[in-house]
Amino acid sequence: MKEYYILSNKKKINIIEDDTIIDFKCILINIHGLGSHFQPVYDCPNELNRRIENFKLAKIKTFAIELTGHGKSDMIKGYFGDFDNLIIDVKNLIDVISYKHKKKPIYLIGES
């Protein structure tokens, strides 16, 4: 697992990527709810690291985006401003992934 930032709407957006899987069929982007993030708080079956292990068994490469105002991303925590900016953040991540992994299908999974 690695974490890095992409620049979106002039803000740093935290991305978590499973960089341990080499041979994969598709890509899954995890998107948290508006009151959440993907930083570990306690170990539970739905925690991101555990989900990634299950997806890896199915040959699915996973990414997670911490939206503006959440987790390690820029902005006041819990505040994201205009909802359209969140959509732009996700679109920018899709563009980065599409460039790096051409011809791999990309799916989104959201929670709230």
Helices and strands as residue ranges (DSSP letters): E 2-8, E 11-17, E 26-31, H 48-57, E 60-66, H 83-100, E 106-110
